[in-house]
Amino acid sequence: MSKSMSITARRLTAAALSAGALTAVLTVPTSAAEHRPHRPHVQISDVQYDSPGRDDRSNRSLNKEWVEITNHSRRAVNLDGWTLRDEDGHRYRFDHVRLAGRATVRVHTGIGRDTRTDLYQDRRHYVWDNHADTATLRNDRGRFVDEVSWGRHRGGRH
């Protein structure tokens, strides 16, 4: 074997070993990403858009109209700055709300005192249309999280 062939063979071997090492390094982050915990999964889990009984705009009736938000992950989620909106533009902004892992909070339309399980929009009029509407949840950056629709010709989950 000539000296130049020996050098070429060494270079090819070195290149092959380098490529193999590089491939091994590049595959580690991919497999590590598969084991990373998933982002919190928060969604609208239920809506009571037609409060039971007579729609008399009493605070009691208003508070029987609500939207439930559920955190399906194990970790708590900071909902500060998130919004819940209807098709007419009524918007509720979550303020200083931390939703525990695997917990649900109910957002009522009327007036009340906020707790870990119940929040109040402090409105004196109904928000959710009884016939057709969409409840849309967005995070603090305005990004779509979830929505639920009801009635005719609406998208989203029913």
C-alpha positions, -999 to +999 in steps of 0.1 A: +000+000+000+015+034-010+019+062+014-008+084-002-033+055-001-025+050+036-031+087+043-063+087+023-075+056+041-068+072+075-086+104+064-117+084+053-117+064+085-114+096+105-142+112+085-164+082+090-158+081+128-164+119+130-197+115+111-207+086+134-199+107+165-218+137+151-248+115+144-248+101+179-246+137+194-275+149+172-298+120+181-294+126+219-315+158+220-342+142+199-346+113+223-343+136+253-371+157+238-393+127+237-390+123+275-396+160+283-428+166+302-457+179+281-468+214+283-499+220+306-531+210+288-558+234+297-592+233+281-628+244+283-644+213+299-681+223+302-704+252+295-738+261+311-749+287+287-787+286+295-791+291+332-817+267+346-850+284+355-863+317+345-839+342+329-847+371+352-812+387+353-811+381+391-775+375+404-786+340+413-797+333+377-766+350+362-743+328+383-760+297+370-745+306+337-708+295+337-679+280+318-655+254+333-618+255+326-599+223+335-561+217+338-555+181+328-518+182+336-502+174+369-486+208+372-503+241+382-508+266+354-507+304+359-538+318+341-529+354+348-537+374+317-556+346+300-590+355+285-624+339+280-645+355+252-678+351+235-687+359+199-701+393+208-668+404+223-676+400+260-643+393+276-633+380+310-596+384+319-581+360+345-563+380+371-540+364+397-554+329+391-533+298+395-551+266+384-537+235+403-529+204+385-559+182+376-582+210+388-612+228+374-624+263+379-659+276+371-662+311+357-697+325+366-713+354+348-727+372+378-713+388+409-695+369+437-664+363+457-636+345+438-623+312+453-600+285+440-630+267+424-653+296+414-645+329+397-670+357+389-671+381+360-692+405+381-717+412+352-753+423+355-763+408+321-760+374+305-730+367+283-736+333+267-763+332+240-788+304+247-792+295+210-757+298+195-724+311+207-687+302+211-666+303+242-629+310+233-600+306+257-567+324+249-535+325+269-517+356+281-500+360+247-533+360+229-527+325+215-557+302+210-560+275+236-595+261+232-630+268+222-665+253+225-694+262+203-731+254+204-761+260+182-765+259+145-736+264+120-709+267+146-675+252+147-655+238+176-665+209+200-701+205+209 
